[in-house]
Amino acid sequence: MQTVKIGNTNWRTSNIALGIMRMGTCSVDQAVAALQAAHTAGNELP
């Protein structure tokens, strides 16, 4: 997975993120499924 440096810090993060602003409208099962799918997809990236 490719990462990027955050500003003038030593912190690094993936260059792709999952936005969850509207996750509160999902059921717990839907939210869990979305997070699991994102995690699986992230592990499949080169």
PQR file of N, CA, C, O and H, with PARSE charges and radii, in Angstrom:
ATOM      1  N   MET A   1       0.841  -1.162   0.000 -0.4000 1.5000
ATOM      2  CA  MET A   1       0.000   0.000   0.000 -0.0000 2.0000
ATOM      3  C   MET A   1       0.898   1.240   0.000  0.5500 1.7000
ATOM      4  O   MET A   1       1.868   1.321   0.753 -0.5500 1.4000
ATOM      5  N   GLN A   2       0.561   2.185  -0.843 -0.4000 1.5000
ATOM      6  CA  GLN A   2       1.321   3.424  -0.884 -0.0000 2.0000
ATOM      7  C   GLN A   2       0.919   4.319   0.282  0.5500 1.7000
ATOM      8  O   GLN A   2      -0.247   4.364   0.673 -0.5500 1.4000
ATOM      9  H   GLN A   2      -0.228   2.119  -1.455  0.4000 1.0000
ATOM     10  N   THR A   3       1.892   5.025   0.827 -0.4000 1.5000
ATOM     11  CA  THR A   3       1.619   5.942   1.931 -0.0000 2.0000
ATOM     12  C   THR A   3       2.127   7.331   1.578  0.5500 1.7000
ATOM     13  O   THR A   3       2.951   7.496   0.678 -0.5500 1.4000
ATOM     14  H   THR A   3       2.839   4.989   0.510  0.4000 1.0000
ATOM     15  N   VAL A   4       1.626   8.323   2.299 -0.4000 1.5000
ATOM     16  CA  VAL A   4       2.063   9.703   2.138 -0.0000 2.0000
ATOM     17  C   VAL A   4       2.389  10.268   3.515  0.5500 1.7000
ATOM     18  O   VAL A   4       1.816   9.858   4.525 -0.5500 1.4000
ATOM     19  H   VAL A   4       0.958   8.189   3.031  0.4000 1.0000
ATOM     20  N   LYS A   5       3.317  11.213   3.536 -0.4000 1.5000
ATOM     21  CA  LYS A   5       3.694  11.879   4.776 -0.0000 2.0000
ATOM     22  C   LYS A   5       2.689  12.993   5.054  0.5500 1.7000
ATOM     23  O   LYS A   5       2.259  13.687   4.132 -0.5500 1.4000
ATOM     24  H   LYS A   5       3.783  11.546   2.716  0.4000 1.0000
ATOM     25  N   ILE A   6       2.315  13.165   6.315 -0.4000 1.5000
ATOM     26  CA  ILE A   6       1.351  14.199   6.695 -0.0000 2.0000
ATOM     27  C   ILE A   6       2.110  15.447   7.132  0.5500 1.7000
ATOM     28  O   ILE A   6       2.729  15.472   8.196 -0.5500 1.4000
ATOM     29  H   ILE A   6       2.664  12.602   7.064  0.4000 1.0000
ATOM     30  N   GLY A   7       2.054  16.477   6.298 -0.4000 1.5000
ATOM     31  CA  GLY A   7       2.649  17.772   6.625 -0.0000 2.0000
ATOM     32  C   GLY A   7       4.097  17.682   7.067  0.5500 1.7000
ATOM     33  O   GLY A   7       4.889  16.938   6.489 -0.5500 1.4000
ATOM     34  H   GLY A   7       1.551  16.457   5.434  0.4000 1.0000
ATOM     35  N   ASN A   8       4.436  18.448   8.099 -0.4000 1.5000
ATOM     36  CA  ASN A   8       5.795  18.483   8.633 -0.0000 2.0000
ATOM     37  C   ASN A   8       5.965  17.546   9.821  0.5500 1.7000
ATOM     38  O   ASN A   8       6.769  17.810  10.715 -0.5500 1.4000
ATOM     39  H   ASN A   8       3.792  19.052   8.569  0.4000 1.0000
ATOM     40  N   THR A   9       5.210  16.452   9.830 -0.4000 1.5000
ATOM     41  CA  THR A   9       5.290  15.483  10.920 -0.0000 2.0000
ATOM     42  C   THR A   9       6.019  14.238  10.443  0.5500 1.7000
ATOM     43  O   THR A   9       6.387  14.134   9.273 -0.5500 1.4000
ATOM     44  H   THR A   9       4.557  16.238   9.104  0.4000 1.0000
ATOM     45  N   ASN A  10       6.220  13.318  11.328 -0.4000 1.5000
ATOM     46  CA  ASN A  10       6.776  12.010  10.964 -0.0000 2.0000
ATOM     47  C   ASN A  10       5.672  10.998  10.711  0.5500 1.7000
ATOM     48  O   ASN A  10       5.944   9.812  10.526 -0.5500 1.4000
ATOM     49  H   ASN A  10       5.922  13.402  12.278  0.4000 1.0000
ATOM     50  N   TRP A  11       4.431  11.458  10.701 -0.4000 1.5000
ATOM     51  CA  TRP A  11       3.287  10.568  10.509 -0.0000 2.0000
ATOM     52  C   TRP A  11       3.112  10.227   9.042  0.5500 1.7000
ATOM     53  O   TRP A  11       3.324  11.063   8.164 -0.5500 1.4000
ATOM     54  H   TRP A  11       4.209  12.422  10.851  0.4000 1.0000
ATOM     55  N   ARG A  12       2.718   8.972   8.788 -0.4000 1.5000
ATOM     56  CA  ARG A  12       2.419   8.518   7.424 -0.0000 2.0000
ATOM     57  C   ARG A  12       1.038   7.869   7.444  0.5500 1.7000
ATOM     58  O   ARG A  12       0.619   7.310   8.458 -0.5500 1.4000
ATOM     59  H   ARG A  12       2.546   8.293   9.501  0.4000 1.0000
ATOM     60  N   THR A  13       0.352   7.948   6.337 -0.4000 1.5000
ATOM     61  CA  THR A  13      -0.971   7.347   6.211 -0.0000 2.0000
ATOM     62  C   THR A  13      -1.138   6.814   4.800  0.5500 1.7000
ATOM     63  O   THR A  13      -0.383   7.179   3.900 -0.5500 1.4000
ATOM     64  H   THR A  13       0.693   8.402   5.513  0.4000 1.0000
ATOM     65  N   SER A  14      -2.117   5.959   4.608 -0.4000 1.5000
ATOM     66  CA  SER A  14      -2.379   5.466   3.254 -0.0000 2.0000
ATOM     67  C   SER A  14      -2.846   6.629   2.396  0.5500 1.7000
ATOM     68  O   SER A  14      -3.418   7.591   2.909 -0.5500 1.4000
ATOM     69  H   SER A  14      -2.731   5.662   5.340  0.4000 1.0000
ATOM     70  N   ASN A  15      -2.605   6.546   1.090 -0.4000 1.5000
ATOM     71  CA  ASN A  15      -3.022   7.638   0.220 -0.0000 2.0000
ATOM     72  C   ASN A  15      -4.481   7.502  -0.206  0.5500 1.7000
ATOM     73  O   ASN A  15      -4.976   8.319  -0.982 -0.5500 1.4000
ATOM     74  H   ASN A  15      -2.141   5.764   0.674  0.4000 1.0000
ATOM     75  N   ILE A  16      -5.160   6.498   0.284 -0.4000 1.5000
ATOM     76  CA  ILE A  16      -6.592   6.328   0.045 -0.0000 2.0000
ATOM     77  C   ILE A  16      -7.263   6.170   1.406  0.5500 1.7000
ATOM     78  O   ILE A  16      -6.770   5.448   2.272 -0.5500 1.4000
ATOM     79  H   ILE A  16      -4.757   5.835   0.914  0.4000 1.0000
ATOM     80  N   ALA A  17      -8.384   6.849   1.583 -0.4000 1.5000
ATOM     81  CA  ALA A  17      -9.076   6.786   2.872 -0.0000 2.0000
ATOM     82  C   ALA A  17     -10.552   6.468   2.658  0.5500 1.7000
ATOM     83  O   ALA A  17     -11.101   6.709   1.583 -0.5500 1.4000
ATOM     84  H   ALA A  17      -8.785   7.436   0.879  0.4000 1.0000
ATOM     85  N   LEU A  18     -11.173   5.936   3.672 -0.4000 1.5000
ATOM     86  CA  LEU A  18     -12.607   5.653   3.648 -0.0000 2.0000
ATOM     87  C   LEU A  18     -13.320   6.754   4.406  0.5500 1.7000
ATOM     88  O   LEU A  18     -13.112   6.921   5.608 -0.5500 1.4000
ATOM     89  H   LEU A  18     -10.727   5.740   4.545  0.4000 1.0000
ATOM     90  N   GLY A  19     -14.160   7.508   3.709 -0.4000 1.5000
ATOM     91  CA  GLY A  19     -14.947   8.541   4.371 -0.0000 2.0000
ATOM     92  C   GLY A  19     -16.153   7.912   5.064  0.5500 1.7000
ATOM     93  O   GLY A  19     -16.869   7.108   4.469 -0.5500 1.4000
ATOM     94  H   GLY A  19     -14.329   7.373   2.733  0.4000 1.0000
ATOM     95  N   ILE A  20     -16.370   8.278   6.308 -0.4000 1.5000
ATOM     96  CA  ILE A  20     -17.475   7.658   7.056 -0.0000 2.0000
ATOM     97  C   ILE A  20     -18.459   8.699   7.588  0.5500 1.7000
ATOM     98  O   ILE A  20     -19.179   8.436   8.551 -0.5500 1.4000
ATOM     99  H   ILE A  20     -15.788   8.932   6.792  0.4000 1.0000
ATOM    100  N   MET A  21     -18.491   9.877   6.965 -0.4000 1.5000
ATOM    101  CA  MET A  21     -19.355  10.950   7.456 -0.0000 2.0000
ATOM    102  C   MET A  21     -20.810  10.512   7.584  0.5500 1.7000
ATOM    103  O   MET A  21     -21.483  10.891   8.543 -0.5500 1.4000
ATOM    104  H   MET A  21     -17.906  10.090   6.182  0.4000 1.0000
ATOM    105  N   ARG A  22     -21.303   9.726   6.644 -0.4000 1.5000
ATOM    106  CA  ARG A  22     -22.710   9.308   6.659 -0.0000 2.0000
ATOM    107  C   ARG A  22     -22.897   7.883   7.159  0.5500 1.7000
ATOM    108  O   ARG A  22     -23.959   7.293   6.960 -0.5500 1.4000
ATOM    109  H   ARG A  22     -20.757   9.418   5.865  0.4000 1.0000
ATOM    110  N   MET A  23     -21.889   7.330   7.799 -0.4000 1.5000
ATOM    111  CA  MET A  23     -21.977   5.957   8.297 -0.0000 2.0000
ATOM    112  C   MET A  23     -23.065   5.833   9.364  0.5500 1.7000
ATOM    113  O   MET A  23     -23.592   4.741   9.577 -0.5500 1.4000
ATOM    114  H   MET A  23     -21.026   7.810   7.961  0.4000 1.0000
ATOM    115  N   GLY A  24     -23.406   6.927  10.034 -0.4000 1.5000
ATOM    116  CA  GLY A  24     -24.419   6.899  11.074 -0.0000 2.0000
ATOM    117  C   GLY A  24     -25.808   6.545  10.573  0.5500 1.7000
ATOM    118  O   GLY A  24     -26.680   6.194  11.367 -0.5500 1.4000
ATOM    119  H   GLY A  24     -22.978   7.814   9.861  0.4000 1.0000
ATOM    120  N   THR A  25     -26.028   6.631   9.261 -0.4000 1.5000
ATOM    121  CA  THR A  25     -27.336   6.272   8.692 -0.0000 2.0000
ATOM    122  C   THR A  25     -27.423   4.789   8.380  0.5500 1.7000
ATOM    123  O   THR A  25     -28.488   4.296   8.006 -0.5500 1.4000
ATOM    124  H   THR A  25     -25.320   6.916   8.615  0.4000 1.0000
ATOM    125  N   CYS A  26     -26.314   4.068   8.529 -0.4000 1.5000
ATOM    126  CA  CYS A  26     -26.274   2.629   8.248 -0.0000 2.0000
ATOM    127  C   CYS A  26     -26.654   1.837   9.494  0.5500 1.7000
ATOM    128  O   CYS A  26     -26.519   2.310  10.622 -0.5500 1.4000
ATOM    129  H   CYS A  26     -25.449   4.468   8.833  0.4000 1.0000
ATOM    130  N   SER A  27     -27.127   0.635   9.261 -0.4000 1.5000
ATOM    131  CA  SER A  27     -27.302  -0.289  10.388 -0.0000 2.0000
ATOM    132  C   SER A  27     -25.910  -0.754  10.821  0.5500 1.7000
ATOM    133  O   SER A  27     -24.931  -0.563  10.100 -0.5500 1.4000
ATOM    134  H   SER A  27     -27.237   0.250   8.344  0.4000 1.0000
ATOM    135  N   VAL A  28     -25.835  -1.354  11.980 -0.4000 1.5000
ATOM    136  CA  VAL A  28     -24.551  -1.872  12.459 -0.0000 2.0000
ATOM    137  C   VAL A  28     -23.998  -2.896  11.472  0.5500 1.7000
ATOM    138  O   VAL A  28     -22.804  -2.889  11.174 -0.5500 1.4000
ATOM    139  H   VAL A  28     -26.630  -1.510  12.565  0.4000 1.0000
ATOM    140  N   ASP A  29     -24.854  -3.766  10.971 -0.4000 1.5000
ATOM    141  CA  ASP A  29     -24.402  -4.789  10.018 -0.0000 2.0000
ATOM    142  C   ASP A  29     -23.859  -4.163   8.741  0.5500 1.7000
ATOM    143  O   ASP A  29     -22.848  -4.619   8.208 -0.5500 1.4000
ATOM    144  H   ASP A  29     -25.824  -3.771  11.213  0.4000 1.0000
ATOM    145  N   GLN A  30     -24.525  -3.119   8.245 -0.4000 1.5000
ATOM    146  CA  GLN A  30     -24.057  -2.440   7.038 -0.0000 2.0000
ATOM    147  C   GLN A  30     -22.711  -1.749   7.284  0.5500 1.7000
ATOM    148  O   GLN A  30     -21.818  -1.806   6.439 -0.5500 1.4000
ATOM    149  H   GLN A  30     -25.347  -2.748   8.679  0.4000 1.0000
ATOM    150  N   ALA A  31     -22.573  -1.105   8.431 -0.4000 1.5000
ATOM    151  CA  ALA A  31     -21.324  -0.425   8.760 -0.0000 2.0000
ATOM    152  C   ALA A  31     -20.178  -1.423   8.881  0.5500 1.7000
ATOM    153  O   ALA A  31     -19.085  -1.180   8.369 -0.5500 1.4000
ATOM    154  H   ALA A  31     -23.298  -1.059   9.117  0.4000 1.0000
ATOM    155  N   VAL A  32     -20.420  -2.532   9.550 -0.4000 1.5000
ATOM    156  CA  VAL A  32     -19.395  -3.571   9.699 -0.0000 2.0000
ATOM    157  C   VAL A  32     -18.998  -4.106   8.329  0.5500 1.7000
ATOM    158  O   VAL A  32     -17.811  -4.283   8.054 -0.5500 1.4000
ATOM    159  H   VAL A  32     -21.307  -2.730   9.967  0.4000 1.0000
ATOM    160  N   ALA A  33     -19.977  -4.366   7.470 -0.4000 1.5000
ATOM    161  CA  ALA A  33     -19.685  -4.888   6.130 -0.0000 2.0000
ATOM    162  C   ALA A  33     -18.846  -3.886   5.329  0.5500 1.7000
ATOM    163  O   ALA A  33     -17.915  -4.286   4.630 -0.5500 1.4000
ATOM    164  H   ALA A  33     -20.941  -4.222   7.693  0.4000 1.0000
ATOM    165  N   ALA A  34     -19.161  -2.595   5.422 -0.4000 1.5000
ATOM    166  CA  ALA A  34     -18.400  -1.568   4.701 -0.0000 2.0000
ATOM    167  C   ALA A  34     -16.963  -1.510   5.200  0.5500 1.7000
ATOM    168  O   ALA A  34     -16.035  -1.436   4.395 -0.5500 1.4000
ATOM    169  H   ALA A  34     -19.917  -2.269   5.991  0.4000 1.0000
ATOM    170  N   LEU A  35     -16.765  -1.541   6.509 -0.4000 1.5000
ATOM    171  CA  LEU A  35     -15.418  -1.490   7.071 -0.0000 2.0000
ATOM    172  C   LEU A  35     -14.619  -2.745   6.731  0.5500 1.7000
ATOM    173  O   LEU A  35     -13.426  -2.664   6.440 -0.5500 1.4000
ATOM    174  H   LEU A  35     -17.520  -1.601   7.163  0.4000 1.0000
ATOM    175  N   GLN A  36     -15.271  -3.895   6.767 -0.4000 1.5000
ATOM    176  CA  GLN A  36     -14.574  -5.140   6.400 -0.0000 2.0000
ATOM    177  C   GLN A  36     -14.179  -5.128   4.930  0.5500 1.7000
ATOM    178  O   GLN A  36     -13.083  -5.568   4.582 -0.5500 1.4000
ATOM    179  H   GLN A  36     -16.240  -3.961   7.003  0.4000 1.0000
ATOM    180  N   ALA A  37     -15.063  -4.628   4.056 -0.4000 1.5000
ATOM    181  CA  ALA A  37     -14.758  -4.559   2.631 -0.0000 2.0000
ATOM    182  C   ALA A  37     -13.586  -3.609   2.374  0.5500 1.7000
ATOM    183  O   ALA A  37     -12.715  -3.910   1.558 -0.5500 1.4000
ATOM    184  H   ALA A  37     -15.953  -4.271   4.339  0.4000 1.0000
ATOM    185  N   ALA A  38     -13.560  -2.478   3.058 -0.4000 1.5000
ATOM    186  CA  ALA A  38     -12.458  -1.523   2.900 -0.0000 2.0000
ATOM    187  C   ALA A  38     -11.144  -2.126   3.376  0.5500 1.7000
ATOM    188  O   ALA A  38     -10.105  -1.955   2.739 -0.5500 1.4000
ATOM    189  H   ALA A  38     -14.268  -2.234   3.721  0.4000 1.0000
ATOM    190  N   HIS A  39     -11.198  -2.830   4.495 -0.4000 1.5000
ATOM    191  CA  HIS A  39      -9.993  -3.470   5.033 -0.0000 2.0000
ATOM    192  C   HIS A  39      -9.473  -4.512   4.069  0.5500 1.7000
ATOM    193  O   HIS A  39      -8.274  -4.567   3.797 -0.5500 1.4000
ATOM    194  H   HIS A  39     -12.042  -2.969   5.012  0.4000 1.0000
ATOM    195  N   THR A  40     -10.360  -5.338   3.551 -0.4000 1.5000
ATOM    196  CA  THR A  40      -9.955  -6.381   2.589 -0.0000 2.0000
ATOM    197  C   THR A  40      -9.371  -5.753   1.330  0.5500 1.7000
ATOM    198  O   THR A  40      -8.333  -6.199   0.841 -0.5500 1.4000
ATOM    199  H   THR A  40     -11.334  -5.294   3.772  0.4000 1.0000
ATOM    200  N   ALA A  41     -10.024  -4.727   0.803 -0.4000 1.5000
ATOM    201  CA  ALA A  41      -9.539  -4.067  -0.410 -0.0000 2.0000
ATOM    202  C   ALA A  41      -8.167  -3.433  -0.160  0.5500 1.7000
ATOM    203  O   ALA A  41      -7.295  -3.484  -1.028 -0.5500 1.4000
ATOM    204  H   ALA A  41     -10.868  -4.365   1.200  0.4000 1.0000
ATOM    205  N   GLY A  42      -7.976  -2.846   1.002 -0.4000 1.5000
ATOM    206  CA  GLY A  42      -6.681  -2.235   1.327 -0.0000 2.0000
ATOM    207  C   GLY A  42      -5.569  -3.239   1.406  0.5500 1.7000
ATOM    208  O   GLY A  42      -4.431  -2.931   1.052 -0.5500 1.4000
ATOM    209  H   GLY A  42      -8.684  -2.804   1.707  0.4000 1.0000
ATOM    210  N   ASN A  43      -5.866  -4.432   1.860 -0.4000 1.5000
ATOM    211  CA  ASN A  43      -4.846  -5.481   1.946 -0.0000 2.0000
ATOM    212  C   ASN A  43      -4.520  -6.067   0.587  0.5500 1.7000
ATOM    213  O   ASN A  43      -3.493  -6.731   0.441 -0.5500 1.4000
ATOM    214  H   ASN A  43      -6.790  -4.682   2.147  0.4000 1.0000
ATOM    215  N   GLU A  44      -5.358  -5.846  -0.409 -0.4000 1.5000
ATOM    216  CA  GLU A  44      -5.125  -6.387  -1.732 -0.0000 2.0000
ATOM    217  C   GLU A  44      -4.345  -5.432  -2.629  0.5500 1.7000
ATOM    218  O   GLU A  44      -3.934  -5.813  -3.725 -0.5500 1.4000
ATOM    219  H   GLU A  44      -6.192  -5.307  -0.290  0.4000 1.0000
ATOM    220  N   LEU A  45      -4.135  -4.184  -2.173 -0.4000 1.5000
ATOM    221  CA  LEU A  45      -3.390  -3.220  -2.961 -0.0000 2.0000
ATOM    222  C   LEU A  45      -1.915  -3.569  -2.955  0.5500 1.7000
ATOM    223  O   LEU A  45      -1.406  -4.139  -1.990 -0.5500 1.4000
ATOM    224  H   LEU A  45      -4.469  -3.874  -1.283  0.4000 1.0000
ATOM    225  N   PRO A  46      -1.224  -3.222  -4.044 -0.5600 1.5000
ATOM    226  CA  PRO A  46       0.222  -3.523  -4.099  0.2800 2.0000
ATOM    227  C   PRO A  46       1.019  -2.717  -3.095  0.5500 1.7000
ATOM    228  O   PRO A  46       2.240  -2.857  -3.020 -0.5500 1.4000
TER
END
